[in-house]
Amino acid sequence: MSTYAQERAKDLQLLTRSVLRELPEVCADFILAIEPTTQPLTRYAYVNDLKLFFHYLVTECPRFADTRPELITTQQLNGITARDLRLYMEYLSLYVKNDSEITNAELGKMRKLASLRSFYRFMFKNELIDADVAQLIDMPKRHEKPIIRMEIDEVARMLDLVESGEAMSERQRAYNQHTRVRDLAILTLFLDTGIRVSELVGINIDDVDFSINGFLVTRKGGNQTILYFSDEVEQVLKDYLKLRREMTAVPGDEDALFLSLQNRRISVRAVQNMVKKYATQAAPLKKHLSPHKLRSTFGTNLYHETGDIYLVADVLGHSDVNTTRRHYAAMSDDRRRMAAQKVRAREDSRPKPEADSPISTASADGVPDDEA
């Protein structure tokens, strides 16, 4: 029987093919070339980025105005200049799609330029164009944002909200009666294991093993691993499984651990909305709280407790420890601030020299202070 991850990969493959029908043939060749080294979600993101680029060409560049994206040839692409690409990057700052204004900050522009660079590198390598002009475009400078995470009291308040239903409207409270046990299990799992939302929705009932207090997950890249959980998670999962075994899932989702109210495998979007609902009530001053922010909360707590960046990287499933270090090693700033308060240059209790004795420039062991 295929897993959720396998079914998701099939869906993404079909979506990718659908988008490729609207693009030049060379785009299909590009996707075929990168297939061995990329994941389905990455390829789908690439084709959508390319779709936006070719849409820009036919709507904003006069020399492409009389053609359709799928009819653009490599000979025409060979005539695109670095200036054209710089204008495209400026276009990404603000454009209209389906009557809505779309903006891209540094991160969005970086990803779209990375897709374009990869596409141009493929064409240049295969001698389809004379020059790789995409390499002439500087990558936008990324401004690191502080990690948004929930404090201990905010986490406790959020979990209390799930259990009690306080601060909810009558309608929300009625809904909470049906989802409380499930939502508590999901939130506790995020906070205790640092699991990704895409990994969580893919868990099947048979993936959970209480004999080892662990469960099997399919990580980014398709690799499977076991994540272990605490006694607290064990209890809330067992409470939820009592209810889950009484539910009748729709055909195809019988194995799913977490179900929606429609008895389907819960979706990523549904989990995101659920987390936002509870987290913003518990921490109203922190905007855009999401499953990833709960993952950051776990990662921060684990790093604080262990100081082991390699352990954090392993548990979070980062393939490159530098990714982990960039996000969590900054937490050591808290320790530096603490150190600044522990050592004082001048203390009231410090022995004062005798009034008539010379002040020595040597420390107690006879070594001058500036050499100690």
Secondary structure, 3 states (H helix, E strand, C coil): CCCHHHHHHHHHHHHHHHHHCCCCHHHHHHHHHHHHHCCHHHHHHHHHHHHHHHHHHHHHCHHHCCCCHHHCCHHHHCCCCHHHHHHHHHHCCCEEECCEEECCCHHHHHHHHHHHHHHHHHHHHCCCCCCCHHHHCCCCCCCCCCCCCCCHHHHHHHHHHHHHCCCCCHHHHHHHHHHHHHHHHHHHHHHHHCCCHHHHHCCEHHHEECCCCEEEEECCCCCEEEEECCHHHHHHHHHHHHHHCCCCCCCCCCCECCECCCCCECCHHHHHHHHHHHHHHHCCCCCCCCHHHHHHHHHHHHHHHHCCHHHHHHHHCCCCHHHHHHHHHHHHHHHHHHHHHHCCCCCCCCCCCCCCCCCCCECCCCCEHHHC
